[in-house]
Amino acid sequence: MNTLYLLLLLGIVVIDILLFTSIAQLLRAPSDTSVALGAGAFVLLAAVNYFLIRYLFSKIKNQ
């Protein structure tokens, strides 16, 4: 079962890379609205990753 959680962690890394490139494009845009959306998306991504990775690590340790 640990293999499943490790694969989920690997999937999170791949998804994070793809999402971060999209967020970086928003942050480089000339529009203030795009930059604000990019900053908000970055904060949201960091928060979701924190809780998701913490949950997965707790599941790996408990098994």
HUQUI-V568132 format. One record per backbone hydrogen bond with DSSP energy under -0.5 kcal/mol. CO is the residue of the C=O (numbers start at 0). NH is the residue of the N-H. Records with the same first field share a line. If there is no record, write none. Layout:
CO: NH + NH
//
This chain:
0: 3 + 4
1: 5
2: 6
3: 7
4: 8
5: 9
6: 10
7: 11
8: 12
9: 13
10: 14
11: 15
12: 16
13: 17
14: 18
15: 19
16: 20
17: 21
18: 22
19: 23
20: 24
21: 25
22: 26
23: 27
24: 28
25: 28
30: 34
31: 35
32: 36
33: 37
34: 38
35: 39
36: 40
37: 41
38: 42
39: 43
40: 44
41: 45
42: 46
43: 47
44: 48
45: 49
46: 50
47: 51
48: 52
49: 53
50: 54
51: 55
52: 56
53: 57
54: 58
55: 59
56: 60
57: 61
58: 62
59: 62
//
